[in-house]
């Protein structure tokens, strides 16, 4: 065989098979497949897994944050929306008096939360 199976890669790298599948599915690692469709981990993939662990430890963040960082690099609409959010200053709506702004924002949040709780859960 021209590479390690997921079980062998997990034993070698210290990542669980489940996390290895997550890393691949999130687009953080590209793998070759055997003719039978099994994931194959070569030296390049093992090196990426090692340096990934070092990166996460060095900067004390998790895989989900790295996946989001990847999305920021690849999804222009998301990148632009996040940049716009950082640049936008909060502003009171013109139709809301200054003394009512706090209550107005609280009611908006409560309505959003109530709406999220009554929606059917999406199928995974």
N, CA, C and O atoms as a GROMACS GRO file, in nm:
protein
  496
    1UNK      N    1   0.085  -0.119   0.000
    1UNK     CA    2   0.000   0.000   0.000
    1UNK      C    3   0.088   0.124   0.000
    1UNK      O    4   0.195   0.125   0.062
    2UNK      N    5   0.044   0.227  -0.068
    2UNK     CA    6   0.122   0.350  -0.084
    2UNK      C    7   0.075   0.457   0.013
    2UNK      O    8   0.043   0.568  -0.029
    3UNK      N    9   0.070   0.426   0.140
    3UNK     CA   10   0.028   0.521   0.241
    3UNK      C   11  -0.034   0.448   0.359
    3UNK      O   12  -0.057   0.327   0.355
    4UNK      N   13  -0.059   0.524   0.463
    4UNK     CA   14  -0.119   0.467   0.583
    4UNK      C   15  -0.271   0.476   0.576
    4UNK      O   16  -0.326   0.568   0.516
    5UNK      N   17  -0.336   0.379   0.637
    5UNK     CA   18  -0.481   0.386   0.649
    5UNK      C   19  -0.516   0.488   0.756
    5UNK      O   20  -0.428   0.540   0.824
    6UNK      N   21  -0.642   0.518   0.770
    6UNK     CA   22  -0.684   0.616   0.870
    6UNK      C   23  -0.650   0.568   1.012
    6UNK      O   24  -0.612   0.648   1.098
    7UNK      N   25  -0.662   0.439   1.036
    7UNK     CA   26  -0.628   0.384   1.168
    7UNK      C   27  -0.480   0.400   1.196
    7UNK      O   28  -0.440   0.441   1.305
    8UNK      N   29  -0.397   0.368   1.096
    8UNK     CA   30  -0.252   0.382   1.113
    8UNK      C   31  -0.212   0.529   1.127
    8UNK      O   32  -0.125   0.563   1.207
    9UNK      N   33  -0.276   0.614   1.049
    9UNK     CA   34  -0.246   0.758   1.058
    9UNK      C   35  -0.286   0.812   1.194
    9UNK      O   36  -0.216   0.897   1.250
   10UNK      N   37  -0.398   0.765   1.248
   10UNK     CA   38  -0.442   0.809   1.380
   10UNK      C   39  -0.340   0.767   1.486
   10UNK      O   40  -0.305   0.846   1.574
   11UNK      N   41  -0.294   0.644   1.477
   11UNK     CA   42  -0.195   0.596   1.574
   11UNK      C   43  -0.064   0.673   1.563
   11UNK      O   44   0.000   0.703   1.664
   12UNK      N   45  -0.025   0.706   1.442
   12UNK     CA   46   0.101   0.776   1.419
   12UNK      C   47   0.093   0.923   1.459
   12UNK      O   48   0.186   0.978   1.517
   13UNK      N   49  -0.020   0.987   1.426
   13UNK     CA   50  -0.031   1.131   1.444
   13UNK      C   51  -0.086   1.175   1.579
   13UNK      O   52  -0.064   1.288   1.623
   14UNK      N   53  -0.158   1.086   1.645
   14UNK     CA   54  -0.221   1.124   1.772
   14UNK      C   55  -0.360   1.183   1.754
   14UNK      O   56  -0.428   1.210   1.853
   15UNK      N   57  -0.404   1.204   1.631
   15UNK     CA   58  -0.541   1.248   1.604
   15UNK      C   59  -0.630   1.125   1.600
   15UNK      O   60  -0.585   1.019   1.557
   16UNK      N   61  -0.752   1.135   1.644
   16UNK     CA   62  -0.845   1.022   1.635
   16UNK      C   63  -0.893   1.008   1.490
   16UNK      O   64  -0.888   1.105   1.415
   17UNK      N   65  -0.939   0.889   1.451
   17UNK     CA   66  -0.994   0.875   1.317
   17UNK      C   67  -1.108   0.973   1.290
   17UNK      O   68  -1.121   1.027   1.180
   18UNK      N   69  -1.190   0.996   1.391
   18UNK     CA   70  -1.302   1.090   1.375
   18UNK      C   71  -1.249   1.231   1.343
   18UNK      O   72  -1.302   1.298   1.255
   19UNK      N   73  -1.145   1.275   1.414
   19UNK     CA   74  -1.089   1.408   1.390
   19UNK      C   75  -1.020   1.413   1.253
   19UNK      O   76  -1.025   1.516   1.186
   20UNK      N   77  -0.958   1.305   1.213
   20UNK     CA   78  -0.896   1.302   1.080
   20UNK      C   79  -1.003   1.318   0.972
   20UNK      O   80  -0.980   1.388   0.873
   21UNK      N   81  -1.119   1.255   0.989
   21UNK     CA   82  -1.228   1.273   0.893
   21UNK      C   83  -1.277   1.417   0.893
   21UNK      O   84  -1.305   1.474   0.788
   22UNK      N   85  -1.288   1.476   1.013
   22UNK     CA   86  -1.330   1.616   1.024
   22UNK      C   87  -1.231   1.709   0.953
   22UNK      O   88  -1.271   1.798   0.878
   23UNK      N   89  -1.103   1.688   0.977
   23UNK     CA   90  -0.999   1.771   0.916
   23UNK      C   91  -1.007   1.763   0.764
   23UNK      O   92  -0.996   1.864   0.696
   24UNK      N   93  -1.026   1.643   0.713
   24UNK     CA   94  -1.038   1.628   0.568
   24UNK      C   95  -1.167   1.693   0.518
   24UNK      O   96  -1.164   1.768   0.420
   25UNK      N   97  -1.278   1.665   0.584
   25UNK     CA   98  -1.407   1.720   0.541
   25UNK      C   99  -1.411   1.872   0.544
   25UNK      O  100  -1.482   1.934   0.465
   26UNK      N  101  -1.334   1.931   0.635
   26UNK     CA  102  -1.330   2.077   0.646
   26UNK      C  103  -1.237   2.139   0.542
   26UNK      O  104  -1.227   2.261   0.533
   27UNK      N  105  -1.170   2.056   0.465
   27UNK     CA  106  -1.082   2.108   0.361
   27UNK      C  107  -0.944   2.147   0.409
   27UNK      O  108  -0.872   2.219   0.340
   28UNK      N  109  -0.906   2.101   0.529
   28UNK     CA  110  -0.774   2.135   0.582
   28UNK      C  111  -0.667   2.039   0.537
   28UNK      O  112  -0.548   2.065   0.553
   29UNK      N  113  -0.708   1.927   0.479
   29UNK     CA  114  -0.612   1.825   0.436
   29UNK      C  115  -0.670   1.752   0.315
   29UNK      O  116  -0.785   1.708   0.318
   30UNK      N  117  -0.590   1.740   0.211
   30UNK     CA  118  -0.633   1.666   0.092
   30UNK      C  119  -0.568   1.528   0.095
   30UNK      O  120  -0.448   1.515   0.121
   31UNK      N  121  -0.648   1.428   0.068
   31UNK     CA  122  -0.598   1.290   0.074
   31UNK      C  123  -0.620   1.220  -0.060
   31UNK      O  124  -0.712   1.250  -0.135
   32UNK      N  125  -0.532   1.126  -0.085
   32UNK     CA  126  -0.552   1.036  -0.196
   32UNK      C  127  -0.640   0.921  -0.147
   32UNK      O  128  -0.653   0.900  -0.027
   33UNK      N  129  -0.698   0.850  -0.239
   33UNK     CA  130  -0.781   0.734  -0.205
   33UNK      C  131  -0.726   0.610  -0.274
   33UNK      O  132  -0.673   0.617  -0.385
   34UNK      N  133  -0.740   0.499  -0.206
   34UNK     CA  134  -0.702   0.372  -0.266
   34UNK      C  135  -0.806   0.335  -0.371
   34UNK      O  136  -0.913   0.396  -0.375
   35UNK      N  137  -0.777   0.237  -0.456
   35UNK     CA  138  -0.878   0.194  -0.553
   35UNK      C  139  -1.010   0.154  -0.485
   35UNK      O  140  -1.117   0.164  -0.544
   36UNK      N  141  -1.000   0.107  -0.361
   36UNK     CA  142  -1.120   0.069  -0.286
   36UNK      C  143  -1.187   0.186  -0.214
   36UNK      O  144  -1.288   0.167  -0.148
   37UNK      N  145  -1.131   0.307  -0.227
   37UNK     CA  146  -1.192   0.425  -0.168
   37UNK      C  147  -1.142   0.460  -0.028
   37UNK      O  148  -1.194   0.552   0.035
   38UNK      N  149  -1.041   0.386   0.021
   38UNK     CA  150  -0.988   0.414   0.155
   38UNK      C  151  -0.896   0.536   0.151
   38UNK      O  152  -0.823   0.558   0.055
   39UNK      N  153  -0.902   0.614   0.257
   39UNK     CA  154  -0.812   0.729   0.269
   39UNK      C  155  -0.669   0.680   0.282
   39UNK      O  156  -0.641   0.582   0.351
   40UNK      N  157  -0.577   0.751   0.215
   40UNK     CA  158  -0.436   0.717   0.224
   40UNK      C  159  -0.358   0.838   0.273
   40UNK      O  160  -0.366   0.946   0.215
   41UNK      N  161  -0.282   0.818   0.379
   41UNK     CA  162  -0.202   0.924   0.439
   41UNK      C  163  -0.056   0.897   0.408
   41UNK      O  164   0.001   0.798   0.454
   42UNK      N  165   0.004   0.986   0.330
   42UNK     CA  166   0.146   0.976   0.299
   42UNK      C  167   0.226   1.068   0.389
   42UNK      O  168   0.172   1.127   0.482
   43UNK      N  169   0.357   1.080   0.362
   43UNK     CA  170   0.442   1.164   0.445
   43UNK      C  171   0.400   1.311   0.445
   43UNK      O  172   0.410   1.378   0.548
   44UNK      N  173   0.352   1.362   0.332
   44UNK     CA  174   0.310   1.503   0.326
   44UNK      C  175   0.189   1.527   0.417
   44UNK      O  176   0.183   1.628   0.486
   45UNK      N  177   0.094   1.434   0.417
   45UNK     CA  178  -0.023   1.449   0.501
   45UNK      C  179   0.012   1.436   0.649
   45UNK      O  180  -0.043   1.508   0.733
   46UNK      N  181   0.103   1.346   0.681
   46UNK     CA  182   0.146   1.332   0.821
   46UNK      C  183   0.218   1.458   0.867
   46UNK      O  184   0.202   1.501   0.981
   47UNK      N  185   0.298   1.517   0.778
   47UNK     CA  186   0.365   1.642   0.814
   47UNK      C  187   0.262   1.752   0.838
   47UNK      O  188   0.275   1.828   0.933
   48UNK      N  189   0.160   1.762   0.751
   48UNK     CA  190   0.056   1.863   0.768
   48UNK      C  191  -0.017   1.843   0.901
   48UNK      O  192  -0.049   1.941   0.969
   49UNK      N  193  -0.042   1.719   0.939
   49UNK     CA  194  -0.110   1.692   1.067
   49UNK      C  195  -0.021   1.733   1.184
   49UNK      O  196  -0.070   1.789   1.283
   50UNK      N  197   0.108   1.706   1.174
   50UNK     CA  198   0.200   1.744   1.282
   50UNK      C  199   0.207   1.895   1.294
   50UNK      O  200   0.198   1.950   1.404
   51UNK      N  201   0.223   1.965   1.180
   51UNK     CA  202   0.235   2.110   1.185
   51UNK      C  203   0.101   2.175   1.223
   51UNK      O  204   0.100   2.284   1.280
   52UNK      N  205  -0.009   2.110   1.191
   52UNK     CA  206  -0.140   2.159   1.233
   52UNK      C  207  -0.150   2.156   1.385
   52UNK      O  208  -0.194   2.254   1.447
   53UNK      N  209  -0.111   2.046   1.445
   53UNK     CA  210  -0.113   2.036   1.592
   53UNK      C  211  -0.023   2.143   1.654
   53UNK      O  212  -0.060   2.205   1.753
   54UNK      N  213   0.095   2.163   1.596
   54UNK     CA  214   0.188   2.266   1.647
   54UNK      C  215   0.128   2.406   1.634
   54UNK      O  216   0.141   2.487   1.726
   55UNK      N  217   0.063   2.435   1.523
   55UNK     CA  218   0.001   2.565   1.502
   55UNK      C  219  -0.109   2.591   1.605
   55UNK      O  220  -0.114   2.698   1.665
   56UNK      N  221  -0.195   2.492   1.626
   56UNK     CA  222  -0.303   2.508   1.722
   56UNK      C  223  -0.250   2.530   1.864
   56UNK      O  224  -0.302   2.612   1.939
   57UNK      N  225  -0.146   2.456   1.899
   57UNK     CA  226  -0.087   2.470   2.033
   57UNK      C  227  -0.014   2.604   2.048
   57UNK      O  228  -0.024   2.669   2.151
   58UNK      N  229   0.057   2.643   1.945
   58UNK     CA  230   0.137   2.766   1.952
   58UNK      C  231   0.050   2.889   1.974
   58UNK      O  232   0.085   2.979   2.050
   59UNK      N  233  -0.065   2.893   1.906
   59UNK     CA  234  -0.150   3.010   1.914
   59UNK      C  235  -0.276   2.987   1.997
   59UNK      O  236  -0.363   3.074   2.004
   60UNK      N  237  -0.286   2.871   2.060
   60UNK     CA  238  -0.395   2.838   2.152
   60UNK      C  239  -0.533   2.864   2.091
   60UNK      O  240  -0.612   2.942   2.144
   61UNK      N  241  -0.561   2.797   1.979
   61UNK     CA  242  -0.694   2.804   1.922
   61UNK      C  243  -0.730   2.665   1.870
   61UNK      O  244  -0.646   2.575   1.868
   62UNK      N  245  -0.855   2.647   1.829
   62UNK     CA  246  -0.904   2.516   1.792
   62UNK      C  247  -0.927   2.499   1.644
   62UNK      O  248  -0.915   2.593   1.565
   63UNK      N  249  -0.961   2.377   1.607
   63UNK     CA  250  -0.986   2.344   1.467
   63UNK      C  251  -1.101   2.426   1.409
   63UNK      O  252  -1.094   2.471   1.294
   64UNK      N  253  -1.206   2.445   1.487
   64UNK     CA  254  -1.321   2.520   1.436
   64UNK      C  255  -1.280   2.661   1.396
   64UNK      O  256  -1.329   2.715   1.297
   65UNK      N  257  -1.191   2.721   1.473
   65UNK     CA  258  -1.144   2.856   1.441
   65UNK      C  259  -1.060   2.854   1.312
   65UNK      O  260  -1.067   2.947   1.232
   66UNK      N  261  -0.981   2.750   1.295
   66UNK     CA  262  -0.901   2.740   1.173
   66UNK      C  263  -0.991   2.716   1.052
   66UNK      O  264  -0.966   2.770   0.944
   67UNK      N  265  -1.093   2.636   1.069
   67UNK     CA  266  -1.188   2.612   0.960
   67UNK      C  267  -1.256   2.744   0.922
   67UNK      O  268  -1.275   2.772   0.804
   68UNK      N  269  -1.291   2.824   1.022
   68UNK     CA  270  -1.351   2.955   0.993
   68UNK      C  271  -1.252   3.045   0.921
   68UNK      O  272  -1.288   3.116   0.827
   69UNK      N  273  -1.127   3.043   0.964
   69UNK     CA  274  -1.024   3.124   0.898
   69UNK      C  275  -1.011   3.082   0.751
   69UNK      O  276  -0.993   3.166   0.663
   70UNK      N  277  -1.020   2.953   0.726
   70UNK     CA  278  -1.015   2.904   0.588
   70UNK      C  279  -1.134   2.957   0.508
   70UNK      O  280  -1.120   3.000   0.393
   71UNK      N  281  -1.253   2.955   0.570
   71UNK     CA  282  -1.371   3.008   0.503
   71UNK      C  283  -1.353   3.156   0.471
   71UNK      O  284  -1.396   3.202   0.365
   72UNK      N  285  -1.291   3.231   0.562
   72UNK     CA  286  -1.267   3.374   0.535
   72UNK      C  287  -1.178   3.393   0.413
   72UNK      O  288  -1.193   3.490   0.339
   73UNK      N  289  -1.087   3.301   0.393
   73UNK     CA  290  -0.995   3.311   0.278
   73UNK      C  291  -1.063   3.272   0.148
   73UNK      O  292  -1.026   3.322   0.042
   74UNK      N  293  -1.162   3.182   0.154
   74UNK     CA  294  -1.220   3.126   0.031
   74UNK      C  295  -1.358   3.179  -0.004
   74UNK      O  296  -1.401   3.168  -0.119
   75UNK      N  297  -1.430   3.235   0.093
   75UNK     CA  298  -1.566   3.282   0.068
   75UNK      C  299  -1.569   3.435   0.075
   75UNK      O  300  -1.574   3.494   0.183
   76UNK      N  301  -1.565   3.497  -0.042
   76UNK     CA  302  -1.559   3.642  -0.049
   76UNK      C  303  -1.676   3.712   0.019
   76UNK      O  304  -1.658   3.815   0.083
   77UNK      N  305  -1.796   3.658   0.006
   77UNK     CA  306  -1.914   3.720   0.067
   77UNK      C  307  -1.901   3.720   0.219
   77UNK      O  308  -1.932   3.820   0.284
   78UNK      N  309  -1.856   3.608   0.274
   78UNK     CA  310  -1.836   3.600   0.420
   78UNK      C  311  -1.727   3.697   0.463
   78UNK      O  312  -1.744   3.772   0.560
   79UNK      N  313  -1.616   3.696   0.392
   79UNK     CA  314  -1.504   3.787   0.424
   79UNK      C  315  -1.551   3.932   0.425
   79UNK      O  316  -1.517   4.008   0.515
   80UNK      N  317  -1.629   3.970   0.323
   80UNK     CA  318  -1.677   4.108   0.313
   80UNK      C  319  -1.775   4.140   0.426
   80UNK      O  320  -1.770   4.250   0.482
   81UNK      N  321  -1.862   4.046   0.461
   81UNK     CA  322  -1.959   4.070   0.568
   81UNK      C  323  -1.888   4.087   0.703
   81UNK      O  324  -1.927   4.173   0.782
   82UNK      N  325  -1.786   4.007   0.728
   82UNK     CA  326  -1.712   4.020   0.854
   82UNK      C  327  -1.637   4.152   0.857
   82UNK      O  328  -1.636   4.220   0.960
   83UNK      N  329  -1.574   4.189   0.748
   83UNK     CA  330  -1.502   4.317   0.742
   83UNK      C  331  -1.598   4.433   0.763
   83UNK      O  332  -1.566   4.528   0.834
   84UNK      N  333  -1.716   4.425   0.701
   84UNK     CA  334  -1.815   4.531   0.717
   84UNK      C  335  -1.861   4.541   0.863
   84UNK      O  336  -1.877   4.651   0.916
   85UNK      N  337  -1.881   4.425   0.928
   85UNK     CA  338  -1.923   4.426   1.069
   85UNK      C  339  -1.819   4.496   1.156
   85UNK      O  340  -1.855   4.576   1.242
   86UNK      N  341  -1.691   4.467   1.134
   86UNK     CA  342  -1.585   4.531   1.212
   86UNK      C  343  -1.581   4.682   1.190
   86UNK      O  344  -1.549   4.758   1.281
   87UNK      N  345  -1.613   4.725   1.070
   87UNK     CA  346  -1.603   4.868   1.036
   87UNK      C  347  -1.727   4.948   1.074
   87UNK      O  348  -1.720   5.070   1.089
   88UNK      N  349  -1.840   4.881   1.091
   88UNK     CA  350  -1.966   4.951   1.117
   88UNK      C  351  -1.977   4.991   1.264
   88UNK      O  352  -1.957   4.909   1.354
   89UNK      N  353  -2.008   5.116   1.286
   89UNK     CA  354  -2.031   5.168   1.421
   89UNK      C  355  -2.179   5.151   1.455
   89UNK      O  356  -2.264   5.172   1.369
   90UNK      N  357  -2.211   5.112   1.578
   90UNK     CA  358  -2.352   5.103   1.617
   90UNK      C  359  -2.421   5.238   1.600
   90UNK      O  360  -2.364   5.343   1.629
   91UNK      N  361  -2.544   5.233   1.553
   91UNK     CA  362  -2.620   5.357   1.533
   91UNK      C  363  -2.765   5.334   1.574
   91UNK      O  364  -2.826   5.234   1.538
   92UNK      N  365  -2.817   5.428   1.648
   92UNK     CA  366  -2.957   5.421   1.692
   92UNK      C  367  -3.047   5.448   1.571
   92UNK      O  368  -3.026   5.545   1.498
   93UNK      N  369  -3.147   5.362   1.551
   93UNK     CA  370  -3.243   5.389   1.442
   93UNK      C  371  -3.312   5.524   1.464
   93UNK      O  372  -3.342   5.560   1.578
   94UNK      N  373  -3.336   5.596   1.358
   94UNK     CA  374  -3.394   5.730   1.368
   94UNK      C  375  -3.530   5.730   1.436
   94UNK      O  376  -3.566   5.826   1.506
   95UNK      N  377  -3.607   5.624   1.416
   95UNK     CA  378  -3.743   5.620   1.471
   95UNK      C  379  -3.748   5.580   1.619
   95UNK      O  380  -3.855   5.575   1.678
   96UNK      N  381  -3.632   5.552   1.679
   96UNK     CA  382  -3.626   5.511   1.819
   96UNK      C  383  -3.561   5.624   1.900
   96UNK      O  384  -3.449   5.666   1.871
   97UNK      N  385  -3.633   5.670   2.002
   97UNK     CA  386  -3.579   5.777   2.087
   97UNK      C  387  -3.461   5.722   2.166
   97UNK      O  388  -3.457   5.604   2.198
   98UNK      N  389  -3.365   5.808   2.196
   98UNK     CA  390  -3.243   5.767   2.267
   98UNK      C  391  -3.274   5.695   2.397
   98UNK      O  392  -3.208   5.597   2.430
   99UNK      N  393  -3.375   5.742   2.470
   99UNK     CA  394  -3.406   5.680   2.599
   99UNK      C  395  -3.474   5.543   2.584
   99UNK      O  396  -3.488   5.470   2.683
  100UNK      N  397  -3.516   5.508   2.464
  100UNK     CA  398  -3.582   5.379   2.440
  100UNK      C  399  -3.494   5.280   2.363
  100UNK      O  400  -3.535   5.167   2.338
  101UNK      N  401  -3.374   5.322   2.326
  101UNK     CA  402  -3.289   5.239   2.240
  101UNK      C  403  -3.253   5.106   2.306
  101UNK      O  404  -3.260   5.002   2.242
  102UNK      N  405  -3.215   5.110   2.434
  102UNK     CA  406  -3.177   4.986   2.503
  102UNK      C  407  -3.292   4.886   2.503
  102UNK      O  408  -3.273   4.770   2.469
  103UNK      N  409  -3.412   4.932   2.541
  103UNK     CA  410  -3.528   4.843   2.544
  103UNK      C  411  -3.559   4.790   2.404
  103UNK      O  412  -3.593   4.673   2.387
  104UNK      N  413  -3.548   4.876   2.303
  104UNK     CA  414  -3.575   4.836   2.165
  104UNK      C  415  -3.480   4.724   2.122
  104UNK      O  416  -3.522   4.627   2.059
  105UNK      N  417  -3.351   4.738   2.155
  105UNK     CA  418  -3.252   4.634   2.121
  105UNK      C  419  -3.281   4.505   2.198
  105UNK      O  420  -3.271   4.396   2.142
  106UNK      N  421  -3.318   4.517   2.325
  106UNK     CA  422  -3.351   4.397   2.403
  106UNK      C  423  -3.469   4.323   2.341
  106UNK      O  424  -3.466   4.200   2.330
  107UNK      N  425  -3.570   4.394   2.302
  107UNK     CA  426  -3.688   4.332   2.243
  107UNK      C  427  -3.655   4.265   2.110
  107UNK      O  428  -3.708   4.159   2.078
  108UNK      N  429  -3.567   4.328   2.032
  108UNK     CA  430  -3.524   4.266   1.906
  108UNK      C  431  -3.453   4.133   1.932
  108UNK      O  432  -3.480   4.034   1.865
  109UNK      N  433  -3.364   4.133   2.030
  109UNK     CA  434  -3.291   4.011   2.062
  109UNK      C  435  -3.385   3.903   2.113
  109UNK      O  436  -3.372   3.787   2.074
  110UNK      N  437  -3.478   3.939   2.199
  110UNK     CA  438  -3.572   3.842   2.252
  110UNK      C  439  -3.658   3.782   2.141
  110UNK      O  440  -3.686   3.662   2.142
  111UNK      N  441  -3.698   3.864   2.045
  111UNK     CA  442  -3.777   3.815   1.932
  111UNK      C  443  -3.694   3.719   1.846
  111UNK      O  444  -3.746   3.617   1.800
  112UNK      N  445  -3.567   3.752   1.823
  112UNK     CA  446  -3.481   3.662   1.745
  112UNK      C  447  -3.462   3.529   1.816
  112UNK      O  448  -3.467   3.424   1.752
  113UNK      N  449  -3.440   3.533   1.947
  113UNK     CA  450  -3.422   3.410   2.025
  113UNK      C  451  -3.549   3.327   2.022
  113UNK      O  452  -3.543   3.205   2.003
  114UNK      N  453  -3.663   3.391   2.042
  114UNK     CA  454  -3.791   3.319   2.041
  114UNK      C  455  -3.815   3.256   1.904
  114UNK      O  456  -3.863   3.143   1.895
  115UNK      N  457  -3.782   3.328   1.799
  115UNK     CA  458  -3.800   3.273   1.664
  115UNK      C  459  -3.708   3.155   1.639
  115UNK      O  460  -3.748   3.059   1.573
  116UNK      N  461  -3.586   3.160   1.689
  116UNK     CA  462  -3.491   3.049   1.670
  116UNK      C  463  -3.536   2.927   1.748
  116UNK      O  464  -3.513   2.814   1.704
  117UNK      N  465  -3.599   2.947   1.862
  117UNK     CA  466  -3.641   2.834   1.946
  117UNK      C  467  -3.766   2.766   1.890
  117UNK      O  468  -3.789   2.649   1.919
  118UNK      N  469  -3.846   2.835   1.811
  118UNK     CA  470  -3.970   2.777   1.758
  118UNK      C  471  -3.950   2.715   1.621
  118UNK      O  472  -4.038   2.643   1.574
  119UNK      N  473  -3.838   2.742   1.555
  119UNK     CA  474  -3.810   2.683   1.424
  119UNK      C  475  -3.780   2.535   1.438
  119UNK      O  476  -3.716   2.493   1.534
  120UNK      N  477  -3.826   2.455   1.341
  120UNK     CA  478  -3.788   2.312   1.342
  120UNK      C  479  -3.638   2.299   1.323
  120UNK      O  480  -3.578   2.374   1.246
  121UNK      N  481  -3.578   2.204   1.390
  121UNK     CA  482  -3.434   2.181   1.376
  121UNK      C  483  -3.406   2.126   1.237
  121UNK      O  484  -3.479   2.042   1.186
  122UNK      N  485  -3.297   2.176   1.177
  122UNK     CA  486  -3.256   2.127   1.045
  122UNK      C  487  -3.198   1.988   1.058
  122UNK      O  488  -3.132   1.956   1.156
  123UNK      N  489  -3.224   1.907   0.957
  123UNK     CA  490  -3.168   1.772   0.956
  123UNK      C  491  -3.017   1.780   0.937
  123UNK      O  492  -2.969   1.858   0.855
  124UNK      N  493  -2.945   1.700   1.010
  124UNK     CA  494  -2.798   1.700   1.000
  124UNK      C  495  -2.753   1.621   0.882
  124UNK      O  496  -2.633   1.610   0.857
   0.00000   0.00000   0.00000
